[in-house]
Amino acid sequence: VVSTQSTGFCRFQTEEMEEEVAQLKAISNQLGTLVLQSDGTVLHSSGEVTAEVSGIISSLLQDVNGLLKTAASGGFIRLSIAYGDRQLDTTVKDNKIYVVLKAK
């Protein structure tokens, strides 16, 4: 099933995705969430994390993953970026990228 949010992008909605999004939203101090496919396609976006951020996140993760592969570590699972009073936590699992913006 495909539905369109008010931001105009498509969100693929499944029972599994609803459960994943509920888990992200349950994280304390979260200000927004984003779920991407590994190719950068937005599956879900809420709060202060907009769909427009997806390209930035995808590019950043590709750059980091490239650096780590060069160092022969075989990739990464989590990346956190702290700035000001915010923290952006990113997790890669099962070809999906989960992003949570939190207040510190």
TABELPE-V319807 format. One record per pair of residues at least 12 apart in sequence whose C-alpha atoms are under 10 Angstrom apart, sorted by the first residue. I is the first residue (numbers start at 1). J is the second residue. Records with the same first field share a line. If there is no record, write none. Layout:
# TABELPE-V319807
I->J + J
This chain:
# TABELPE-V319807
1->13 + 14
2->14 + 43
5->44 + 45 + 46
7->45 + 46 + 50 + 51 + 52
8->51
9->41 + 42 + 43 + 44 + 45 + 51
10->41 + 42 + 43 + 44
11->35 + 41 + 42 + 43 + 44 + 45
12->42 + 43 + 44
13->43 + 44
17->35 + 43 + 44
18->44
20->35 + 98
21->33 + 34 + 35 + 44 + 45 + 46 + 98
24->98 + 99 + 100 + 101
25->46 + 47 + 100
27->100 + 101 + 102
28->102 + 103
29->86 + 87 + 100 + 101 + 102 + 103 + 104
30->47 + 48 + 86 + 87 + 88 + 89 + 100 + 101 + 102 + 103 + 104
31->46 + 47 + 48 + 49 + 86 + 87 + 88 + 100 + 101 + 102 + 103
32->45 + 46 + 47 + 48 + 49 + 50 + 88 + 99 + 100 + 101 + 102 + 103
33->45 + 46 + 47 + 48 + 49 + 50 + 51 + 88 + 89 + 90 + 98 + 99 + 100 + 101 + 102
34->46 + 47 + 48 + 49 + 50 + 51 + 53 + 54 + 57 + 90 + 97 + 98 + 99 + 100 + 101
35->51 + 54 + 90 + 91 + 92 + 96 + 97 + 98 + 99 + 100
36->51 + 54 + 55 + 57 + 58 + 92 + 95 + 96 + 97 + 98 + 99
37->54 + 58 + 92 + 93 + 94 + 95 + 96 + 97 + 98
38->58 + 61 + 62 + 92 + 93 + 94 + 95 + 96 + 97
39->55 + 58 + 95 + 96 + 97
40->54 + 55 + 56 + 57 + 58 + 59 + 96 + 97
41->54 + 55 + 58 + 96 + 97
42->54 + 55 + 96 + 97
43->96 + 97 + 98
44->98
45->99 + 100
46->100
47->100 + 101
48->100 + 101 + 102
49->88 + 99 + 100 + 101
54->97 + 99
57->88 + 90 + 97 + 99
58->97
61->75 + 76 + 78 + 79 + 90 + 92 + 97
62->75
64->76 + 79
65->77
75->92
76->91 + 92 + 93
77->90 + 91 + 92 + 93 + 97
78->90 + 91 + 92 + 93 + 97 + 98 + 99
79->91 + 92 + 99
80->99 + 100 + 101
81->101
82->101 + 102 + 103 + 104
83->103 + 104
84->103 + 104
85->102 + 103 + 104
86->101 + 102 + 103 + 104
87->100 + 101 + 102 + 103 + 104
88->100 + 101 + 102 + 103 + 104
89->101 + 102
